[in-house]
């Protein structure tokens, strides 16, 4: 199977599988505030991740590219949506375009359609500094994602089987480029020990890519003759992974992603410690089924609902929302207790 065909398989199976609601966000409950002392008009959604200034804490996360006309059209339409709504946007892995120059146009279109927006390039941890520079130049990127997808590769019939030296290679990229570097998981989450390692090499942010959204193990298992079914349930749920990352001893910006399908989910992710929320599958489904205008309308609705939720909590800014008191219950509470993370600190904090 060609790389282009595999890219489209990933999109097709992702749409078939949908979102599984196993992100652990249902274990999080806000504590009601009867006197928030705010107006909806007071709310500020702009926020920063390291050197990146964003007009919204939500961004379009990495999805595709390198799969010919179909992926070109998706990236073009996502770039239009990003331009019209002010969202940052990441592209899918650009390695295909580095290996096959005829696929470059499927990525370059995002800068053509969104000349002034925040765009994030994307490569795997096998990339070299020269690869990173070419990927950045290809879309005139404002930041670079390096994705970690060990479980996906192990499940993929034709996937990689060698993963040594990844941290060293990422460090060499950080030292070679002059834009922020984000290290991203692709759906299996990050624990605090991993985040501490990543932070130690000068990375700007981690995108936890938690379990609960698009499941690439299930997607790759559909492409195998004999399923590695044990990987279908493998990973750290998104809510837990955000907390683990925010709890890491080496402070680093945290991006939450993996199964966020509403403003309420996104507010919870931000309250747990995320500086931004990346959304992929939820936005992709709306785009494919209903088109550009419908996705733009949904993003505008999410912004309005997030502002309403923040007003109810008395959180004027995203930094305030990260201090909103929450109750953590269920399996999430049990996990965090076993990991030595004090959940009471989340319920007893205050914005004021």
C-alpha positions as CSV (number, residue, x, y, z in Angstrom):
1,X,0.0,0.0,0.0
2,X,1.3,3.5,-0.9
3,X,1.8,6.2,1.7
4,X,-0.9,8.2,0.0
5,X,-3.4,5.3,0.3
6,X,-2.5,4.8,4.0
7,X,-3.1,8.5,4.7
8,X,-6.6,8.2,3.4
9,X,-7.2,4.9,5.3
10,X,-6.4,6.8,8.5
11,X,-9.0,9.5,7.7
12,X,-11.7,7.0,6.6
13,X,-11.3,4.8,9.6
14,X,-11.1,7.7,12.0
15,X,-14.5,8.9,10.7
16,X,-15.9,5.4,11.0
17,X,-14.7,4.9,14.6
18,X,-15.7,8.3,15.8
19,X,-15.1,9.5,19.4
20,X,-15.4,7.0,22.2
21,X,-15.9,9.2,25.3
22,X,-13.2,7.4,27.3
23,X,-11.3,10.6,28.1
24,X,-12.2,10.6,31.8
25,X,-13.7,14.1,31.5
26,X,-17.0,12.8,33.0
27,X,-15.1,12.3,36.3
28,X,-14.6,16.1,36.6
29,X,-17.2,18.4,38.1
30,X,-17.1,22.2,38.6
31,X,-18.0,23.7,42.0
32,X,-20.9,26.1,41.4
33,X,-20.2,29.8,42.2
34,X,-23.4,31.8,43.0
35,X,-21.5,35.2,43.0
36,X,-19.2,35.1,40.0
37,X,-19.1,39.0,39.9
38,X,-18.5,39.0,36.1
39,X,-20.3,39.8,32.9
40,X,-20.1,37.7,29.7
41,X,-18.6,40.7,28.0
42,X,-15.7,40.7,30.5
43,X,-14.4,37.3,29.3
44,X,-11.0,37.1,27.5
45,X,-10.3,34.0,25.4
46,X,-6.8,35.1,24.2
47,X,-4.0,33.2,25.7
48,X,-0.3,32.3,25.2
49,X,1.7,29.1,24.9
50,X,5.3,30.0,25.4
51,X,6.1,32.5,22.6
52,X,2.8,31.8,20.7
53,X,0.1,34.3,21.2
54,X,-3.3,32.8,20.4
55,X,-6.7,34.6,20.0
56,X,-8.4,31.4,21.3
57,X,-7.4,28.6,23.7
58,X,-8.8,26.2,21.0
59,X,-6.9,25.2,17.9
60,X,-7.3,22.8,15.0
61,X,-5.0,19.9,15.7
62,X,-2.9,17.8,13.3
63,X,-5.0,15.7,11.0
64,X,-3.7,15.0,7.5
65,X,-1.8,15.9,4.4
66,X,0.4,13.9,1.9
67,X,-2.6,11.9,0.6
68,X,-3.2,13.6,-2.7
69,X,-6.3,15.5,-3.7
70,X,-8.5,14.3,-0.9
71,X,-6.1,15.5,1.9
72,X,-5.3,18.7,-0.1
73,X,-9.0,19.6,0.0
74,X,-9.3,18.8,3.7
75,X,-6.3,21.0,4.6
76,X,-7.5,23.8,2.3
77,X,-10.9,23.9,4.0
78,X,-9.4,23.6,7.5
79,X,-7.1,26.6,6.7
80,X,-10.1,28.6,5.5
81,X,-11.9,27.8,8.8
82,X,-8.8,28.7,10.8
83,X,-8.5,32.0,8.9
84,X,-12.1,33.0,9.4
85,X,-12.3,32.0,13.1
86,X,-8.9,33.1,14.2
87,X,-7.8,29.6,15.3
88,X,-4.3,28.3,15.1
89,X,-3.9,25.1,13.0
90,X,-1.5,22.2,12.9
91,X,-1.0,20.0,9.8
92,X,-0.5,16.3,9.7
93,X,2.9,14.7,9.5
94,X,4.9,16.2,6.6
95,X,7.4,13.4,6.3
96,X,5.5,12.2,3.2
97,X,6.1,15.5,1.5
98,X,9.8,15.4,2.4
99,X,10.0,12.0,0.7
100,X,7.7,12.7,-2.2
101,X,7.9,16.3,-3.4
102,X,4.7,15.9,-5.4
103,X,2.8,15.9,-2.0
104,X,4.1,19.3,-0.9
105,X,1.1,21.1,-2.3
106,X,-1.2,19.3,0.1
107,X,0.5,21.1,3.0
108,X,1.6,24.4,1.3
109,X,-2.1,25.2,0.7
110,X,-2.6,26.1,4.4
111,X,-0.3,29.1,4.2
112,X,-1.8,30.2,0.9
113,X,-5.3,30.1,2.4
114,X,-4.2,31.6,5.8
115,X,-1.3,33.9,5.1
116,X,-1.4,35.6,8.5
117,X,-2.5,32.8,10.8
118,X,-0.6,30.7,13.4
119,X,0.4,27.5,11.6
120,X,2.1,24.5,13.2
121,X,4.3,22.1,11.2
122,X,4.5,18.4,12.1
123,X,7.0,15.6,11.9
124,X,7.7,12.3,13.7
125,X,10.5,11.7,16.2
126,X,12.6,10.1,13.5
127,X,13.1,13.5,11.9
128,X,16.4,15.2,11.7
129,X,17.1,19.0,12.1
130,X,17.3,19.4,8.3
131,X,13.9,17.6,8.0
132,X,12.5,20.1,10.6
133,X,13.8,23.1,8.8
134,X,12.3,21.9,5.5
135,X,8.9,21.2,7.1
136,X,8.9,24.7,8.8
137,X,9.8,26.4,5.5
138,X,7.1,24.4,3.6
139,X,4.3,26.2,5.4
140,X,6.2,29.1,6.9
141,X,5.3,27.6,10.3
142,X,5.1,29.5,13.6
143,X,5.8,26.4,15.6
144,X,6.7,22.7,15.1
145,X,5.0,19.6,16.5
146,X,7.1,16.5,16.9
147,X,4.6,13.6,17.3
148,X,5.2,10.4,19.3
149,X,3.2,7.4,18.1
150,X,4.9,4.3,19.3
151,X,1.7,2.3,19.9
152,X,0.4,3.3,16.4
153,X,3.7,2.2,14.8
154,X,3.8,-1.1,16.7
155,X,0.2,-1.8,15.6
156,X,0.7,-0.6,12.0
157,X,1.6,-3.6,9.7
158,X,4.3,-1.6,8.0
159,X,5.2,0.5,11.0
160,X,8.5,1.3,12.7
161,X,10.0,-1.1,15.2
162,X,13.0,1.0,16.3
163,X,12.5,3.9,18.8
164,X,15.8,4.4,20.5
165,X,17.4,7.9,20.5
166,X,14.1,9.8,20.0
167,X,14.7,12.2,22.9
168,X,18.2,13.0,21.6
169,X,16.9,13.6,18.1
170,X,14.2,15.9,19.5
171,X,16.8,17.9,21.5
172,X,18.9,18.4,18.3
173,X,15.8,19.8,16.6
174,X,15.1,22.2,19.5
175,X,18.6,23.5,19.3
176,X,18.5,23.9,15.5
177,X,15.2,25.8,14.9
178,X,14.2,29.2,16.1
179,X,10.5,28.6,16.7
180,X,8.7,26.9,19.6
181,X,8.8,23.1,19.5
182,X,5.8,21.1,20.8
183,X,6.0,17.4,21.5
184,X,2.7,15.6,20.9
185,X,1.3,12.2,21.6
186,X,-1.2,10.8,19.1
187,X,-3.9,9.3,21.4
188,X,-2.2,7.4,24.1
189,X,-1.5,10.1,26.6
190,X,1.7,11.2,28.6
191,X,2.6,10.5,32.1
192,X,4.4,13.1,34.3
193,X,7.8,11.2,34.0
194,X,7.7,11.5,30.2
195,X,6.8,15.2,30.4
196,X,9.7,15.8,32.8
197,X,12.1,14.2,30.3
198,X,10.7,16.3,27.4
199,X,10.9,19.5,29.5
200,X,14.5,18.8,30.3
201,X,15.6,19.3,26.7
202,X,14.0,22.8,26.2
203,X,10.8,21.9,24.5
204,X,8.2,24.7,24.7
205,X,5.1,22.6,25.3
206,X,3.7,19.1,25.4
207,X,0.4,18.1,23.7
208,X,-0.7,15.1,25.8
209,X,-2.8,13.5,23.1
210,X,-4.8,11.5,25.6
211,X,-6.8,8.3,25.3
212,X,-10.4,8.9,24.5
213,X,-10.4,10.5,21.1
214,X,-9.4,9.0,17.8
215,X,-7.9,5.5,18.5
216,X,-5.0,4.8,16.1
217,X,-4.5,1.4,17.6
218,X,-8.0,0.4,16.5
219,X,-7.5,2.1,13.1
220,X,-4.2,0.1,12.5
221,X,-5.8,-3.1,13.8
222,X,-8.4,-2.8,11.0
223,X,-5.5,-2.9,8.6
224,X,-3.9,-6.0,10.1
225,X,-4.5,-9.7,9.4
226,X,-4.2,-10.6,13.1
227,X,-5.3,-7.9,15.5
228,X,-3.2,-6.7,18.4
229,X,-6.4,-6.1,20.3
230,X,-4.6,-5.4,23.6
231,X,-3.5,-2.0,22.3
232,X,-7.2,-1.0,21.7
233,X,-7.5,-0.1,25.4
234,X,-4.0,1.1,25.9
235,X,-3.2,4.6,27.1
236,X,-3.8,7.4,29.7
237,X,-7.2,9.1,29.5
238,X,-7.0,12.8,28.5
239,X,-8.2,14.3,31.8
240,X,-5.7,12.2,33.7
241,X,-2.9,12.9,31.3
242,X,-3.4,16.7,31.5
243,X,-3.2,16.5,35.3
244,X,-0.1,14.3,35.1
245,X,1.6,16.8,32.7
246,X,0.6,19.8,34.8
247,X,2.0,18.0,37.9
248,X,5.4,17.4,36.4
249,X,8.2,18.9,38.4
250,X,9.7,20.6,35.4
251,X,7.1,23.2,34.5
252,X,6.2,23.3,30.8
253,X,3.2,24.5,28.8
254,X,0.5,21.8,28.5
255,X,-1.9,21.3,25.6
256,X,-4.9,19.0,26.1
257,X,-6.2,16.9,23.3
258,X,-8.0,13.6,22.8
259,X,-11.8,13.3,22.8
260,X,-12.8,17.0,23.3
261,X,-16.2,17.4,21.7
262,X,-17.9,20.3,23.5
263,X,-17.2,23.7,25.1
264,X,-17.9,22.0,28.5
265,X,-15.2,19.4,27.8
266,X,-12.7,22.1,26.8
267,X,-13.5,24.1,29.9
268,X,-12.7,21.1,32.1
269,X,-9.5,20.4,30.2
270,X,-8.3,24.0,30.8
271,X,-9.4,23.9,34.4
272,X,-7.3,20.8,34.9
273,X,-4.1,22.6,33.8
274,X,-4.1,22.8,30.0
275,X,-3.0,26.1,28.4
276,X,-4.9,25.2,25.2
277,X,-7.1,22.5,23.8
278,X,-6.4,20.8,20.4
279,X,-9.3,19.4,18.5
280,X,-9.1,17.1,15.5
281,X,-11.7,14.3,15.0
282,X,-14.7,16.4,16.3
283,X,-13.9,19.2,13.8
284,X,-13.1,16.8,11.0
285,X,-16.4,15.0,11.1
286,X,-18.4,18.3,11.0
287,X,-16.2,19.5,8.0
288,X,-16.7,16.3,6.0
289,X,-20.4,15.9,6.7
290,X,-21.6,19.5,6.7
291,X,-18.9,21.7,5.2
292,X,-16.8,24.8,6.0
293,X,-19.7,27.1,7.0
294,X,-21.0,24.5,9.5
295,X,-17.6,24.1,11.1
296,X,-17.1,27.8,11.4
297,X,-20.6,28.1,13.0
298,X,-19.7,25.3,15.5
299,X,-16.4,27.0,16.5
300,X,-18.2,30.3,17.0
301,X,-20.8,28.4,19.2
302,X,-18.0,26.8,21.2
303,X,-16.4,30.2,21.8
304,X,-19.7,31.6,23.0
305,X,-20.4,28.6,25.3
306,X,-16.9,28.7,26.7
307,X,-17.4,32.4,27.6
308,X,-20.7,31.5,29.3
309,X,-19.1,28.7,31.3
310,X,-16.2,31.0,32.4
311,X,-18.7,33.7,33.4
312,X,-20.5,31.1,35.6
313,X,-17.3,30.2,37.3
314,X,-16.1,33.8,37.8
315,X,-13.1,33.2,35.5
316,X,-12.2,36.3,33.4
317,X,-9.2,34.7,31.7
318,X,-7.9,31.3,30.8
319,X,-5.4,31.7,33.6
320,X,-8.3,32.2,36.0
321,X,-10.1,29.2,34.6
322,X,-7.0,27.1,35.5
323,X,-7.6,28.0,39.1
324,X,-11.4,27.1,39.2
325,X,-12.2,24.6,41.9
326,X,-13.2,21.1,40.6
327,X,-14.2,17.8,42.2
328,X,-12.3,14.8,40.8
329,X,-14.1,11.5,41.3
330,X,-14.3,7.9,40.1
331,X,-11.5,6.0,38.4
332,X,-9.7,9.3,37.8
333,X,-9.5,10.0,41.5
334,X,-8.3,6.4,42.1
335,X,-5.6,6.7,39.4
336,X,-4.3,10.1,40.7
337,X,-4.3,8.8,44.3
338,X,-2.2,5.8,43.3
339,X,0.2,8.1,41.5
340,X,0.6,10.4,44.5
341,X,-1.2,13.4,43.1
342,X,-3.3,15.2,45.7
343,X,-6.8,15.7,44.2
344,X,-7.9,17.8,47.2
345,X,-5.7,20.6,46.0
346,X,-8.1,20.9,43.0
347,X,-11.2,21.1,45.1
348,X,-9.9,23.6,47.6
349,X,-8.3,26.2,45.3
350,X,-10.0,29.5,44.4
351,X,-9.9,32.0,41.6
352,X,-10.4,35.0,44.0
